[in-house]
């Protein structure tokens, strides 16, 4: 829909949308504004477009809204909170909701995670986790531990620390001369020769964790602060860890005194059928980053969870002095904490983590039914995360995926493309009718796409 067509849909001057001012994130702005795809409202599993069409959401927002859009219990909690306490400073002052939410979140986490630092996004959670890791070693007398290890194809947000340890070339290219020094990268595990069309964790690739030993040998463990990985890489196109890979990383980090950070901004809060992916994979890191599902996407909020011994390392010096000079104006925001508490209530009352686990097989079977369609070169899945990777058109990488995204939206289906990979993140409470509508709709569209 062009801007002119949009104004015809919204004809009066007060309703007309001037689209020039908003510089959209991760969007081909010129292409989008030539034919905008606008959403007006949402409820449950559906968006309603600006031209009043129902759009089935196959990504649950942006990996955010597992309980469904505009869940009445969360909406009610936010409305009550904003009318009672709209904002409270968290510097030397607090409000009960932040303490309650921190207690609730840590109670869901793996054993030993006793403390929670609130942020406003996944990117901020990663920055906070990296600073805590560096500060921890400094507090322990290991100030030489300043090197950070990420992974190729890793995504850890868009702040400078996150893109420094991240491994998506497009995210780094424009800023490569200004990234953090002393960062290193493990190889990714995406290999179509060995892992294509795996159901769940592939059997090949655990040995790639051993590259961490090579980094240790070259840089010396006494200089390495932390390793950060996504248990399942979402933004890179749902790259699932090989069997035993994460356990190997844990063993190597433990052996050399290196902190292991799990970036669970996407995977926490039921996305892989458990409160945290670390529990599903039975690998316990030292620090966990979260956001997205923490508030069901209703209010921006993130959190960093740390083990007791990390927190205690900071609790020294004069009691009246701040232990870490870090934080945000909106850390533990009252309205965000209300959304978080209500979201945790919904997850528990509706058994959404368990329902997500029960839905995995339905999702997996539906996803892999596309194996024999033209141009499909891989299908990957774990929990309620999945991806279909298409061969790029010659000389036009990413165009096929974008065409699929656009065609789906016009047909009443919202999918997300990362280049030529279509990723899926169903709602935790999705049922068979949801999967049927989503994938039958997708199949019809793919038959019309070159």
C-alpha positions as CSV (number, residue, x, y, z in Angstrom):
1,X,0.0,0.0,0.0
2,X,1.6,3.3,-1.1
3,X,1.4,6.4,1.1
4,X,-1.2,7.8,-1.3
5,X,-3.3,4.6,-0.9
6,X,-2.8,4.7,2.8
7,X,-4.3,8.2,3.0
8,X,-7.2,6.9,1.0
9,X,-7.8,4.2,3.6
10,X,-7.4,6.9,6.3
11,X,-8.9,9.8,4.5
12,X,-9.3,12.6,7.1
13,X,-6.4,14.9,7.7
14,X,-6.1,13.9,11.4
15,X,-5.8,10.2,10.6
16,X,-3.5,10.5,7.6
17,X,0.0,9.1,8.4
18,X,3.1,11.0,7.4
19,X,5.7,8.2,7.0
20,X,8.8,10.3,6.4
21,X,9.9,11.0,9.9
22,X,10.2,7.5,11.3
23,X,13.5,5.9,10.4
24,X,12.6,2.2,10.8
25,X,15.0,-0.4,12.4
26,X,16.2,-3.3,10.4
27,X,14.0,-2.3,7.5
28,X,14.6,-1.3,3.8
29,X,12.9,2.0,4.5
30,X,12.6,3.2,0.9
31,X,11.2,-0.1,-0.3
32,X,8.8,-0.3,2.7
33,X,7.4,3.2,2.3
34,X,6.7,2.6,-1.3
35,X,4.2,-0.1,-0.2
36,X,3.7,0.0,3.6
37,X,2.5,-2.9,5.6
38,X,0.8,-1.4,8.6
39,X,-0.8,-3.0,11.7
40,X,-3.6,-1.3,13.5
41,X,-4.5,-3.7,16.4
42,X,-3.9,-7.1,17.8
43,X,-5.6,-9.8,19.8
44,X,-4.6,-13.4,20.5
45,X,-2.9,-14.9,17.6
46,X,-3.9,-12.2,15.1
47,X,-3.0,-8.7,14.0
48,X,-5.5,-6.5,12.2
49,X,-4.0,-4.5,9.4
50,X,-4.7,-0.8,8.7
51,X,-7.0,-1.9,5.9
52,X,-8.9,-4.1,8.3
53,X,-7.6,-7.5,7.3
54,X,-6.8,-10.3,9.8
55,X,-3.1,-11.2,9.8
56,X,-2.1,-14.5,11.5
57,X,1.1,-13.9,13.4
58,X,3.6,-16.8,13.0
59,X,6.4,-15.0,15.0
60,X,4.5,-14.2,18.2
61,X,5.5,-10.5,17.8
62,X,9.2,-10.7,17.5
63,X,9.8,-13.8,19.6
64,X,8.1,-11.7,22.3
65,X,4.4,-12.4,22.8
66,X,4.2,-16.1,23.7
67,X,1.0,-15.7,25.7
68,X,-0.8,-14.0,22.8
69,X,-1.4,-10.4,22.0
70,X,-3.3,-8.1,24.3
71,X,-3.7,-10.8,26.9
72,X,-6.5,-9.4,29.2
73,X,-4.7,-10.2,32.5
74,X,-1.6,-8.4,31.4
75,X,-3.5,-5.5,30.0
76,X,-5.4,-5.1,33.2
77,X,-2.2,-5.2,35.3
78,X,-0.6,-2.5,33.2
79,X,-3.7,-0.3,33.3
80,X,-3.9,-0.5,37.1
81,X,-0.2,0.1,37.6
82,X,0.1,3.2,35.4
83,X,-2.8,4.8,37.2
84,X,-1.2,4.0,40.6
85,X,2.6,4.5,40.1
86,X,3.7,5.6,36.7
87,X,7.5,5.9,37.5
88,X,9.8,5.3,40.4
89,X,13.5,6.0,40.5
90,X,15.7,2.9,41.2
91,X,18.8,4.9,42.3
92,X,18.8,4.8,46.2
93,X,14.9,4.4,46.1
94,X,12.8,1.4,45.1
95,X,9.2,0.1,44.8
96,X,7.9,-3.3,45.8
97,X,7.1,-4.6,42.3
98,X,10.7,-4.6,41.2
99,X,11.8,-6.7,44.2
100,X,8.9,-9.1,43.7
101,X,9.6,-9.6,40.0
102,X,13.3,-10.2,40.7
103,X,12.3,-12.9,43.2
104,X,9.8,-14.5,40.9
105,X,12.3,-14.6,37.9
106,X,15.2,-16.0,39.9
107,X,12.9,-18.7,41.4
108,X,12.3,-20.0,37.8
109,X,16.0,-19.9,37.0
110,X,18.5,-22.8,37.4
111,X,19.7,-23.4,41.0
112,X,22.2,-20.9,42.2
113,X,20.8,-17.9,40.3
114,X,19.8,-15.7,43.2
115,X,20.1,-12.1,41.8
116,X,18.6,-10.1,39.0
117,X,19.6,-6.8,37.4
118,X,16.8,-5.1,35.4
119,X,17.4,-3.5,32.0
120,X,15.1,-2.3,29.2
121,X,16.0,-4.5,26.3
122,X,18.0,-7.5,25.2
123,X,20.7,-5.2,23.9
124,X,21.0,-3.6,27.3
125,X,21.0,-7.0,29.0
126,X,24.0,-8.1,27.0
127,X,25.9,-4.8,27.7
128,X,25.1,-5.3,31.4
129,X,26.2,-9.0,31.4
130,X,29.5,-8.1,29.7
131,X,30.2,-5.3,32.2
132,X,29.3,-7.6,35.1
133,X,31.7,-10.3,33.8
134,X,34.6,-7.8,33.5
135,X,33.7,-6.3,36.9
136,X,33.6,-9.7,38.5
137,X,37.1,-10.6,37.5
138,X,38.3,-7.2,38.5
139,X,36.7,-7.6,42.0
140,X,38.3,-11.0,42.3
141,X,41.8,-9.6,41.6
142,X,41.9,-10.9,38.0
143,X,41.9,-7.6,36.3
144,X,43.9,-9.0,33.4
145,X,40.8,-11.0,32.3
146,X,39.5,-8.5,29.7
147,X,39.1,-10.6,26.6
148,X,35.6,-11.6,25.4
149,X,34.6,-14.5,23.2
150,X,31.5,-14.6,21.0
151,X,30.6,-16.7,18.0
152,X,30.3,-16.3,14.3
153,X,26.6,-15.7,13.3
154,X,25.9,-14.8,16.9
155,X,23.5,-12.0,17.6
156,X,23.7,-10.1,20.9
157,X,21.8,-6.9,20.2
158,X,23.0,-3.7,18.6
159,X,25.0,-1.8,21.2
160,X,28.7,-1.7,20.8
161,X,29.5,-4.5,23.2
162,X,26.8,-6.7,21.6
163,X,28.0,-6.2,18.1
164,X,31.6,-6.6,19.1
165,X,31.0,-10.2,20.5
166,X,28.3,-10.7,17.9
167,X,29.1,-12.4,14.6
168,X,26.6,-11.2,12.0
169,X,28.7,-9.4,9.3
170,X,26.0,-6.9,8.2
171,X,25.6,-5.7,11.8
172,X,29.3,-5.1,12.2
173,X,30.3,-3.8,8.8
174,X,29.5,-0.1,9.2
175,X,31.0,0.1,12.7
176,X,33.9,-2.3,12.5
177,X,36.6,0.3,13.2
178,X,34.9,1.3,16.5
179,X,34.1,-2.1,18.1
180,X,35.5,-3.3,21.4
181,X,39.1,-4.5,21.2
182,X,40.2,-7.9,22.5
183,X,37.1,-9.8,21.2
184,X,37.4,-13.2,19.6
185,X,34.9,-15.5,17.8
186,X,34.2,-19.2,17.8
187,X,33.1,-20.8,14.5
188,X,29.4,-21.2,13.9
189,X,27.9,-24.7,13.6
190,X,25.7,-24.1,10.5
191,X,26.9,-26.7,7.9
192,X,24.4,-27.8,5.3
193,X,26.6,-30.7,4.2
194,X,26.3,-32.4,7.6
195,X,23.3,-30.8,9.4
196,X,20.7,-30.0,6.7
197,X,17.1,-31.0,7.6
198,X,18.0,-32.0,11.2
199,X,15.1,-32.6,13.6
200,X,16.1,-30.8,16.8
201,X,19.8,-30.9,17.7
202,X,22.1,-32.1,14.9
203,X,24.5,-34.9,15.6
204,X,27.5,-33.3,13.9
205,X,29.4,-30.3,15.2
206,X,30.1,-30.7,18.9
207,X,33.8,-30.7,18.2
208,X,33.6,-27.1,17.1
209,X,33.4,-26.1,20.8
210,X,37.1,-27.3,21.0
211,X,38.1,-24.1,19.1
212,X,37.7,-22.4,22.5
213,X,40.8,-24.3,23.6
214,X,42.7,-22.8,20.6
215,X,41.7,-19.3,21.7
216,X,42.8,-20.1,25.3
217,X,46.1,-21.5,24.1
218,X,46.8,-18.4,22.0
219,X,45.5,-15.7,24.4
220,X,46.0,-17.5,27.8
221,X,43.1,-18.2,30.0
222,X,44.3,-15.6,32.5
223,X,43.3,-12.9,30.0
224,X,39.8,-14.2,29.1
225,X,36.8,-12.9,31.0
226,X,33.8,-14.6,29.4
227,X,32.3,-16.6,26.5
228,X,28.8,-15.5,25.3
229,X,26.5,-17.7,23.1
230,X,22.9,-18.1,22.4
231,X,21.7,-21.6,23.4
232,X,19.8,-21.5,20.1
233,X,20.7,-18.7,17.7
234,X,17.5,-17.0,16.7
235,X,18.4,-14.0,14.5
236,X,20.9,-16.0,12.5
237,X,18.1,-18.2,11.3
238,X,17.5,-20.7,14.2
239,X,20.8,-22.4,14.4
240,X,20.4,-25.3,16.9
241,X,23.5,-26.5,18.9
242,X,24.8,-29.9,18.0
243,X,24.4,-32.6,20.6
244,X,26.9,-32.1,23.4
245,X,28.2,-28.7,22.1
246,X,27.0,-26.6,25.0
247,X,28.2,-29.1,27.5
248,X,31.7,-28.9,26.0
249,X,31.7,-25.1,26.2
250,X,30.7,-25.4,29.9
251,X,33.5,-27.9,30.6
252,X,36.1,-25.8,28.9
253,X,35.0,-22.5,30.6
254,X,35.0,-24.2,34.0
255,X,38.4,-25.7,33.5
256,X,39.9,-22.3,32.7
257,X,37.9,-20.1,35.1
258,X,36.1,-18.3,32.3
259,X,32.5,-17.2,32.8
260,X,29.9,-18.6,30.5
261,X,27.1,-16.3,29.5
262,X,23.9,-17.7,27.9
263,X,22.1,-15.0,25.9
264,X,18.5,-16.1,26.4
265,X,16.7,-13.0,25.2
266,X,14.8,-15.2,22.8
267,X,14.9,-18.7,24.4
268,X,13.8,-17.8,27.9
269,X,10.2,-18.0,29.2
270,X,8.9,-21.1,27.4
271,X,10.2,-20.7,23.9
272,X,12.0,-24.1,24.1
273,X,9.5,-25.7,26.5
274,X,11.2,-24.7,29.7
275,X,11.6,-21.5,31.7
276,X,15.2,-21.3,30.4
277,X,17.0,-23.1,27.6
278,X,19.8,-23.8,30.1
279,X,17.4,-26.1,31.9
280,X,16.3,-27.8,28.6
281,X,19.9,-28.4,27.6
282,X,21.0,-29.3,31.2
283,X,23.9,-26.9,31.0
284,X,24.2,-24.2,33.7
285,X,26.0,-21.0,32.7
286,X,27.2,-18.3,35.1
287,X,25.1,-15.4,33.7
288,X,21.8,-15.4,31.8
289,X,20.5,-12.5,29.7
290,X,16.7,-12.1,29.1
291,X,14.1,-9.7,27.7
292,X,11.2,-10.3,25.2
293,X,9.1,-12.9,27.0
294,X,9.8,-11.4,30.4
295,X,6.8,-9.0,29.8
296,X,5.2,-10.9,26.9
297,X,6.5,-8.0,24.8
298,X,3.9,-5.6,26.3
299,X,6.4,-3.2,27.9
300,X,10.1,-3.0,27.1
301,X,12.1,-4.8,29.8
302,X,15.1,-7.1,30.2
303,X,16.9,-8.8,33.0
304,X,20.4,-10.2,33.7
305,X,20.5,-13.2,36.1
306,X,23.7,-14.0,37.9
307,X,24.9,-16.7,40.3
308,X,25.3,-15.9,44.0
309,X,29.1,-16.0,43.9
310,X,29.2,-13.4,41.1
311,X,26.9,-11.0,43.0
312,X,28.8,-11.5,46.3
313,X,32.1,-10.6,44.6
314,X,30.8,-7.1,44.2
315,X,29.5,-6.8,47.8
316,X,32.7,-5.5,49.3
317,X,34.2,-2.1,50.3
318,X,32.2,0.5,52.3
319,X,28.6,-0.5,52.8
320,X,27.4,3.0,52.0
321,X,29.0,2.9,48.5
322,X,27.4,1.7,45.3
323,X,28.9,-1.7,44.4
324,X,28.6,-1.3,40.6
325,X,28.4,2.1,38.8
326,X,25.9,0.9,36.1
327,X,22.2,1.1,35.6
328,X,19.4,2.7,33.6
329,X,16.8,5.4,34.3
330,X,14.1,2.8,33.7
331,X,15.7,-0.2,35.5
332,X,12.8,-1.9,37.2
333,X,10.2,0.5,35.8
334,X,6.9,0.1,37.8
335,X,4.7,-0.5,34.7
336,X,7.2,-2.9,33.2
337,X,7.4,-4.9,36.4
338,X,3.6,-5.0,36.5
339,X,3.6,-6.5,33.0
340,X,6.3,-8.9,34.0
341,X,4.5,-10.1,37.1
342,X,1.3,-10.6,35.1
343,X,3.1,-12.4,32.4
344,X,4.6,-14.9,34.8
345,X,1.1,-15.4,36.3
346,X,-0.3,-16.1,32.9
347,X,2.6,-18.5,32.0
348,X,1.9,-20.4,35.3
349,X,-1.9,-20.4,35.3
350,X,-2.3,-21.4,31.7
351,X,0.6,-23.9,31.8
352,X,2.2,-22.3,28.8
353,X,5.6,-23.7,29.2
354,X,4.2,-27.2,29.3
355,X,1.9,-26.5,26.4
356,X,4.8,-25.3,24.4
357,X,6.7,-28.5,25.0
358,X,3.6,-30.5,24.0
359,X,3.3,-28.6,20.8
360,X,6.8,-29.2,19.6
361,X,6.1,-32.3,17.6
362,X,3.1,-30.8,15.8
363,X,5.3,-27.8,14.9
364,X,8.2,-30.0,13.8
365,X,6.1,-32.2,11.6
366,X,4.4,-29.2,9.9
367,X,7.7,-27.4,9.3
368,X,9.5,-30.4,7.8
369,X,6.6,-31.1,5.5
370,X,8.2,-28.4,3.3
371,X,11.3,-30.4,2.7
372,X,10.5,-31.3,-0.9
373,X,9.2,-27.9,-2.0
374,X,11.3,-26.0,-4.7
375,X,14.3,-24.0,-3.5
376,X,14.1,-25.3,0.1
377,X,17.7,-26.1,1.1
378,X,17.3,-26.6,4.8
379,X,14.8,-26.8,7.6
380,X,15.8,-26.4,11.3
381,X,13.8,-26.5,14.6
382,X,14.1,-26.7,18.3
383,X,11.3,-26.2,20.8
384,X,9.0,-23.6,19.2
385,X,11.7,-22.1,17.1
386,X,12.0,-23.0,13.4
387,X,13.3,-21.9,10.1
388,X,13.0,-22.7,6.4
389,X,16.1,-21.7,4.4
390,X,15.7,-21.1,0.6
391,X,18.3,-21.0,-2.1
392,X,19.0,-17.3,-3.0
393,X,18.2,-16.1,-6.4
394,X,21.4,-15.7,-8.5
395,X,22.9,-12.4,-7.8
396,X,20.0,-11.3,-5.6
397,X,20.6,-12.6,-2.1
398,X,17.7,-11.9,0.2
399,X,15.2,-11.0,-2.5
400,X,13.4,-14.3,-2.5
401,X,12.9,-14.1,1.3
402,X,11.6,-10.6,1.2
403,X,9.2,-11.5,-1.6
404,X,7.9,-14.3,0.5
405,X,7.4,-12.0,3.5
406,X,5.5,-9.5,1.3
407,X,3.3,-12.1,-0.4
408,X,2.5,-13.7,3.0
409,X,1.4,-10.3,4.5
410,X,-0.9,-9.6,1.5
411,X,-2.4,-13.1,2.0
412,X,-3.0,-12.6,5.7
413,X,0.1,-14.2,7.2
414,X,3.0,-12.5,9.0
415,X,6.3,-14.2,8.6
416,X,9.8,-12.9,9.2
417,X,12.6,-13.2,6.7
418,X,16.3,-13.0,7.5
419,X,17.7,-12.8,4.0
420,X,16.4,-16.0,2.3
421,X,15.5,-17.7,5.6
422,X,12.0,-17.6,6.9
423,X,11.9,-18.0,10.7
424,X,8.9,-19.1,12.9
425,X,8.2,-18.6,16.5
426,X,4.6,-19.8,17.3
427,X,2.6,-18.8,20.3
428,X,3.2,-21.1,23.3
429,X,-0.5,-21.9,23.4
430,X,-0.8,-22.5,19.6
431,X,-3.1,-25.4,18.7
432,X,-3.5,-27.6,15.7
433,X,-5.8,-25.2,13.9
434,X,-3.2,-22.4,14.3
435,X,-0.5,-24.6,12.7
436,X,-2.8,-25.8,10.0
437,X,-3.8,-22.2,9.1
438,X,-0.2,-21.0,9.2
439,X,1.4,-23.7,7.1
440,X,-1.4,-24.3,4.7
441,X,-1.4,-20.6,4.0
442,X,2.4,-20.6,3.6
443,X,2.3,-23.6,1.2
444,X,-0.2,-21.8,-1.1
445,X,2.0,-18.7,-1.2
446,X,5.2,-20.7,-1.9
447,X,3.7,-22.3,-4.9
448,X,3.3,-18.9,-6.4
449,X,6.8,-17.6,-5.6
450,X,9.7,-18.3,-7.9
